[in-house]
Amino acid sequence: RPPTVRGAAAARPNNTRKMSPRLAFQQLTQPFTAAQLIALSVGFFALLNPLGGALSSACFPFYRQMSRKDRAGWATRVPAFVHAVGMAYLSYAAFFEERLWTNPWHGSCESMKSTILVSLGYMLYDTLNEVRCVLTCPKYKATADMMTHHVVTAVCMLAYLNQVNTRGWEWSFSSLTSLMLGTEITTPLLNLLWMLRKAGLADQC
C-alpha cells in the first residue's frame, strides 16, 4: 500500500517554483500610488548617499584620504551605481520575460511602470543632490552634460506619465522600458571604473 500524507500537507499544492525578482518588485510596489512611489524612491536614494559614504569610510582606508570633492563624488556615485544596476536588471527582465521583441510598441505590465517611477525618483534626487554639492562644496563641479541629462530625462518622464494618465498610453511602457535598458546598461561599469581610479586600482584591473 502506498504511503499516505497526513494533515494539511495532503491538500497543499506543490508551489516550489521561486518568484522572479521582477515579479517580487511588482508585488512590493503595487500598493503605492505613482506619487508615493516617486517620493519613496527620492527618500531611498537620499538615504543611500550618506550611508554609502559612511560604509566606504569604515571599509576602505583610501576613502578617508580623499579630498572633500572626491568624497562628495564617491557618495554621489553609490546611489547612481545601485540605480543603474537595479533599473538595468528590471528592464532586462521585463524585456525578455514579456518577450517585448515580438511587438516592442505594445504590451505593458505593472513592473514596467514601477521601474519608470523609481527611475524618475532617482533623477529628481540626483538633480537636487548635484545642486546641494555645488552649494556646500566650492570645489565640486557638476558637469553640464550630466545635469542636462537628468533634468531632461525627469521632464520627459513626467510629461510621458501625464500623457499615460490622461490618454491611457499604457502600451508604450514597453518602448520606454526598452529605451531605459539601452541607456542604463553601461552606467554600472562607468561608475565602477571611476571608483577604481579614485582608489588607485584601475591599472591593476
Salt bridges, closest charged atoms under 4 A:
ASP70 OD1 - LYS198 NZ 3.32
GLU97 OE1 - ARG22 NE 2.88
GLU98 OE2 - ARG22 NH2 3.00
ASP126 OD2 - HIS150 ND1 2.83
